[in-house]
């Protein structure tokens, strides 16, 4: 089965805001997609790509809205693209911002890839969606393009800035609904195209943005590169295992057989595949536990015994011993240092 990688919680939040605005019970969607809604409380969390695809499919079925993707673009915010959103916001011109999409879009998720091509007086932004569900892919492309256009107008403080044209691979939703695209994007929109592409006039790339900050941009890009390096150290399998472990730990469970079952394989097969990649289930469990422990100690008022319980430790002393071995400090000492 082709893996869909992961997606940032920031990307998920945009769909959640749109769903709530439409009166949809998002709690039910999370349950059916196999996700824990508490993931929304994290700033740097990532979700399994298959689950994100399921969530969007369920949202589409619940609303019955053929232009769901287009309308979710109305709910874009700087944070919708994780650190990439803030990098582009600190750029001096629209062209500078556009040039940063491809290098850093993996931080938003593995939903697709952007290609920038020069075409005479025009620049073409082509986006290839990686999601396999045809309904979800349609909405995802519409969402990405609508979000780009809305966000670019906000950054440039220019609500009239528009592409030369937008090309979409999917069929027209019908003459009545086509106007929803042209009214939002204020340009010709062609359906049944060979590629999903936004065509921009080069002059538009010189548009100054409202919050240029070159020093902040450099700082954010350094942070983004660090995050990318961290993502690249995980294979698709280990990423999925870590996310499954994290989901279980939210309920205080650390069972390898349940993680394997969630990934559609036996425990022995999971153990063998991880061994082939030079890691073990215990190593991944320890890594996820450590990250979650530091997060709980820094960003919550939970008592240390409760944190130990949430992380699946049978005894608080075991948590103390493991945490000190990793950091050189007890959980209490670590919390005190972070509070200073």
C-alpha positions as CSV (number, residue, x, y, z in Angstrom):
1,X,0.0,0.0,0.0
2,X,1.3,3.4,-0.9
3,X,2.0,5.5,2.2
4,X,0.6,9.0,2.3
5,X,3.2,10.2,4.8
6,X,2.1,12.6,7.4
7,X,0.4,16.0,7.7
8,X,0.9,18.8,10.2
9,X,-1.8,19.6,12.7
10,X,-1.8,23.1,11.3
11,X,-3.1,21.8,8.0
12,X,-5.8,19.8,9.8
13,X,-7.0,22.8,11.8
14,X,-8.0,24.6,8.7
15,X,-10.5,21.9,7.8
16,X,-11.7,21.7,11.3
17,X,-12.5,25.4,11.3
18,X,-14.4,25.0,8.1
19,X,-16.3,22.0,9.4
20,X,-17.3,23.8,12.6
21,X,-18.5,26.8,10.6
22,X,-20.7,24.4,8.6
23,X,-22.2,23.0,11.8
24,X,-20.5,19.6,11.5
25,X,-19.8,17.5,14.6
26,X,-16.0,17.2,14.3
27,X,-15.8,14.9,17.2
28,X,-17.6,12.2,15.2
29,X,-15.2,12.8,12.3
30,X,-12.2,12.3,14.5
31,X,-13.5,9.0,15.9
32,X,-14.4,7.6,12.5
33,X,-11.0,8.6,11.1
34,X,-9.3,6.9,14.0
35,X,-7.7,10.1,15.3
36,X,-7.7,11.7,18.8
37,X,-9.1,15.2,18.8
38,X,-6.5,16.1,21.5
39,X,-3.9,16.3,18.7
40,X,-5.3,19.8,17.9
41,X,-3.9,21.0,21.2
42,X,-0.3,20.5,20.0
43,X,1.6,23.0,18.0
44,X,4.0,20.7,16.2
45,X,2.1,17.5,16.1
46,X,1.7,15.4,12.9
47,X,-1.0,13.1,11.8
48,X,-1.0,10.0,9.6
49,X,-1.7,10.8,6.0
50,X,-4.2,8.0,5.6
51,X,-6.1,9.3,8.6
52,X,-6.1,12.9,7.2
53,X,-7.4,11.6,3.9
54,X,-10.2,9.7,5.7
55,X,-11.1,12.8,7.7
56,X,-11.5,14.9,4.5
57,X,-13.5,12.1,2.8
58,X,-15.8,11.9,5.8
59,X,-16.2,15.7,5.9
60,X,-17.1,15.7,2.2
61,X,-19.7,12.9,2.8
62,X,-21.1,14.7,5.8
63,X,-21.5,18.1,4.0
64,X,-22.4,16.8,0.5
65,X,-20.6,20.0,-0.7
66,X,-19.1,19.6,-4.2
67,X,-16.9,22.7,-3.7
68,X,-15.9,21.9,-0.1
69,X,-12.2,22.3,-1.0
70,X,-12.7,25.7,-2.5
71,X,-14.7,26.9,0.5
72,X,-12.2,25.6,3.1
73,X,-9.7,28.0,1.5
74,X,-11.7,30.8,3.1
75,X,-10.4,29.6,6.5
76,X,-6.7,29.9,5.8
77,X,-4.5,31.6,8.4
78,X,-0.7,32.1,8.7
79,X,-0.5,29.1,11.0
80,X,-2.3,26.9,8.5
81,X,1.1,26.2,6.9
82,X,3.1,25.7,10.1
83,X,6.4,27.6,10.0
84,X,6.1,28.0,6.2
85,X,3.2,30.4,6.7
86,X,5.3,32.7,8.9
87,X,8.4,32.5,6.6
88,X,6.3,33.7,3.7
89,X,4.7,36.4,5.8
90,X,8.1,37.9,6.7
91,X,9.3,38.0,3.0
92,X,9.7,41.3,1.2
93,X,7.9,40.5,-2.0
94,X,5.3,38.0,-3.2
95,X,7.9,36.5,-5.5
96,X,10.2,35.9,-2.5
97,X,7.3,34.2,-0.7
98,X,6.4,32.0,-3.7
99,X,10.0,30.8,-4.0
100,X,9.9,29.4,-0.5
101,X,6.9,27.2,-1.0
102,X,8.6,24.2,-2.7
103,X,11.6,24.0,-0.3
104,X,9.6,24.0,2.9
105,X,6.1,22.6,2.0
106,X,7.0,19.2,3.5
107,X,6.7,20.8,6.9
108,X,3.0,21.4,6.1
109,X,2.7,17.7,5.0
110,X,3.2,15.1,2.4
111,X,-0.1,16.0,0.6
112,X,1.6,17.1,-2.6
113,X,4.6,18.8,-4.3
114,X,4.9,22.2,-6.0
115,X,6.8,22.9,-9.2
116,X,7.7,26.5,-10.3
117,X,8.3,27.1,-14.0
118,X,9.2,30.2,-16.0
119,X,7.0,30.8,-19.0
120,X,7.8,34.1,-20.8
121,X,6.0,36.9,-19.0
122,X,4.3,34.3,-16.7
123,X,5.2,32.0,-13.8
124,X,3.4,28.7,-13.5
125,X,2.8,27.1,-10.0
126,X,1.9,23.5,-10.5
127,X,0.8,21.3,-7.6
128,X,0.7,17.5,-7.8
129,X,-1.5,16.0,-5.1
130,X,-0.2,12.7,-3.6
131,X,-3.5,11.7,-2.1
132,X,-5.1,8.7,-3.8
133,X,-8.8,9.1,-3.1
134,X,-10.2,10.9,-6.2
135,X,-12.8,12.9,-4.1
136,X,-10.2,13.9,-1.5
137,X,-7.7,14.8,-4.2
138,X,-10.2,17.1,-5.9
139,X,-11.0,19.0,-2.6
140,X,-7.3,19.1,-1.7
141,X,-6.3,20.8,-4.9
142,X,-9.1,23.3,-4.6
143,X,-8.1,24.0,-1.0
144,X,-4.4,24.5,-1.7
145,X,-5.1,26.9,-4.6
146,X,-7.8,28.8,-2.8
147,X,-5.6,29.1,0.3
148,X,-2.6,30.3,-1.7
149,X,-4.6,33.0,-3.5
150,X,-6.4,34.2,-0.3
151,X,-3.2,34.2,1.7
152,X,-1.2,36.1,-1.0
153,X,-3.9,38.8,-1.1
154,X,-3.7,39.2,2.6
155,X,0.1,39.3,2.7
156,X,0.1,41.9,-0.1
157,X,-2.8,43.8,1.4
158,X,-4.4,43.7,-2.0
159,X,-7.8,42.0,-2.4
160,X,-7.8,42.6,-6.1
161,X,-4.6,40.8,-6.9
162,X,-5.4,37.8,-9.1
163,X,-3.8,35.1,-11.2
164,X,-3.8,35.2,-15.0
165,X,-5.8,31.9,-15.0
166,X,-6.2,28.7,-13.0
167,X,-6.1,25.3,-14.5
168,X,-7.8,22.3,-12.7
169,X,-7.6,18.7,-13.7
170,X,-10.9,17.8,-12.2
171,X,-14.2,18.3,-14.1
172,X,-16.4,21.3,-13.7
173,X,-18.9,21.1,-10.8
174,X,-21.5,22.6,-13.2
175,X,-22.2,26.1,-14.6
176,X,-23.8,27.4,-11.5
177,X,-21.0,26.4,-9.2
178,X,-18.2,27.5,-11.6
179,X,-19.0,31.1,-10.6
180,X,-17.9,30.3,-7.0
181,X,-14.4,29.8,-8.5
182,X,-14.3,32.8,-10.8
183,X,-15.8,35.1,-8.2
184,X,-13.2,34.1,-5.6
185,X,-10.2,34.0,-7.9
186,X,-11.3,36.8,-10.3
187,X,-9.7,35.1,-13.3
188,X,-10.6,32.5,-15.9
189,X,-10.8,28.9,-14.5
190,X,-10.3,26.0,-16.9
191,X,-11.4,22.5,-15.9
192,X,-10.3,19.1,-17.3
193,X,-6.8,20.5,-17.7
194,X,-3.7,18.3,-17.9
195,X,-2.2,19.7,-14.7
196,X,-3.3,21.7,-11.7
197,X,-1.7,25.0,-12.3
198,X,-1.9,28.7,-11.2
199,X,-0.6,31.1,-13.8
200,X,0.8,34.4,-12.5
201,X,2.1,37.4,-14.3
202,X,5.7,38.1,-13.4
203,X,4.9,41.7,-12.5
204,X,2.7,40.4,-9.7
205,X,5.8,38.9,-8.1
206,X,7.2,42.3,-7.4
207,X,4.3,43.2,-5.1
208,X,5.6,44.2,-1.7
209,X,4.3,42.4,1.4
210,X,2.9,44.0,4.5
211,X,5.2,42.6,7.1
212,X,8.8,42.2,5.6
213,X,11.3,41.2,8.2
214,X,14.6,39.7,6.7
215,X,16.1,38.9,10.1
216,X,13.0,37.0,11.3
217,X,12.8,35.2,8.0
218,X,16.4,34.0,8.3
219,X,15.7,32.8,11.9
220,X,12.5,31.0,10.8
221,X,14.2,29.4,7.8
222,X,17.0,28.1,10.1
223,X,14.3,26.6,12.3
224,X,12.5,25.2,9.3
225,X,15.7,23.5,8.1
226,X,16.1,21.9,11.5
227,X,12.5,20.6,11.4
228,X,13.1,19.2,7.9
229,X,16.2,17.4,9.0
230,X,14.2,15.9,11.8
231,X,11.5,14.7,9.4
232,X,14.0,13.2,7.0
233,X,15.6,11.1,9.7
234,X,12.3,9.1,10.0
235,X,11.3,6.6,7.3
236,X,7.7,6.3,6.3
237,X,7.3,3.3,8.5
238,X,8.9,4.7,11.6
239,X,6.9,7.9,11.2
240,X,3.6,5.9,11.1
241,X,4.7,3.7,14.1
242,X,5.6,6.8,16.1
243,X,2.2,8.4,15.4
244,X,0.4,5.2,16.3
245,X,2.4,5.0,19.6
246,X,1.6,8.6,20.4
247,X,-2.1,8.0,19.8
248,X,-2.0,5.0,22.1
249,X,0.0,6.8,24.8
250,X,-2.8,9.4,25.0
251,X,-4.7,6.6,26.6
252,X,-1.8,5.2,28.6
253,X,-1.4,2.2,26.3
254,X,2.0,0.9,25.0
255,X,1.1,-2.4,23.3
256,X,3.1,-3.3,20.2
257,X,0.5,-5.7,18.9
258,X,-2.1,-2.9,18.8
259,X,0.3,-0.6,16.9
260,X,1.0,-3.4,14.4
261,X,-2.7,-4.1,14.0
262,X,-3.3,-0.4,13.4
263,X,-0.7,-0.5,10.6
264,X,-2.3,-3.6,9.1
265,X,0.4,-6.1,9.9
266,X,1.2,-8.7,12.6
267,X,3.5,-7.8,15.5
268,X,6.2,-10.2,14.2
269,X,6.1,-8.5,10.8
270,X,6.4,-5.1,12.3
271,X,9.3,-6.2,14.4
272,X,11.0,-7.6,11.3
273,X,10.4,-4.5,9.2
274,X,11.7,-2.2,12.0
275,X,14.8,-4.5,12.4
276,X,15.5,-4.1,8.7
277,X,15.6,-0.4,9.2
278,X,18.0,-0.6,12.2
279,X,15.5,0.3,14.9
280,X,13.3,-1.4,17.4
281,X,9.8,-0.8,18.7
282,X,11.2,-0.1,22.1
283,X,13.5,2.6,20.7
284,X,10.6,4.4,19.0
285,X,8.5,4.1,22.1
286,X,11.3,5.6,24.2
287,X,11.6,8.5,21.7
288,X,7.9,9.3,21.7
289,X,7.7,9.0,25.5
290,X,10.5,11.4,25.9
291,X,9.1,14.0,23.6
292,X,5.6,13.8,25.2
293,X,7.1,13.8,28.7
294,X,9.0,17.1,28.0
295,X,5.9,18.5,26.5
296,X,3.7,17.6,29.5
297,X,6.3,19.0,32.0
298,X,6.7,22.2,30.1
299,X,3.2,23.0,28.9
300,X,0.8,21.4,31.5
301,X,0.1,21.4,35.2
302,X,-0.2,17.6,35.4
303,X,1.4,16.0,38.4
304,X,4.5,13.8,37.7
305,X,2.7,10.6,38.8
306,X,-0.1,11.4,36.4
307,X,2.3,12.1,33.5
308,X,4.0,8.7,34.3
309,X,0.6,7.0,34.1
310,X,-0.3,8.7,30.8
311,X,3.0,7.6,29.3
312,X,2.3,4.0,30.2
313,X,4.7,3.6,33.1
314,X,3.5,1.1,35.8
315,X,5.5,3.0,38.5
316,X,6.5,6.6,38.8
317,X,10.0,5.6,39.9
318,X,10.5,3.9,36.5
319,X,9.6,7.2,34.8
320,X,12.0,9.1,37.0
321,X,14.8,6.7,36.3
322,X,14.3,6.7,32.5
323,X,13.9,10.5,32.3
324,X,17.0,11.2,34.3
325,X,19.0,8.8,32.2
326,X,17.9,10.7,29.0
327,X,18.3,14.3,30.3
328,X,20.5,14.1,33.4
329,X,17.7,15.7,35.4
330,X,14.7,14.4,37.3
331,X,11.2,15.4,35.9
332,X,10.8,17.8,38.7
333,X,14.2,19.5,38.1
334,X,13.4,19.7,34.4
335,X,10.0,21.4,35.1
336,X,11.6,23.9,37.4
337,X,14.2,24.9,34.8
338,X,11.6,25.4,32.1
339,X,9.5,27.5,34.5
340,X,12.4,30.0,35.1
